[in-house]
Amino acid sequence: MVGEWNDMDSLAAARPMMIGILDTFRDMLEDLGSDLGVTDPVSGSVVAEI
């Protein structure tokens, strides 16, 4: 999933909804090890420009 927000405050405010969406399919994800669990979130100004 890719999300885009206007600023970091908007991103922070969206976290509860993002977690709720993830919780609807978390059981379908595979734990690939390295103590990351089934998710390894990355955020910042730009993660990937497409």
Helices and strands as residue ranges (DSSP letters): H 8-23, G 26-28
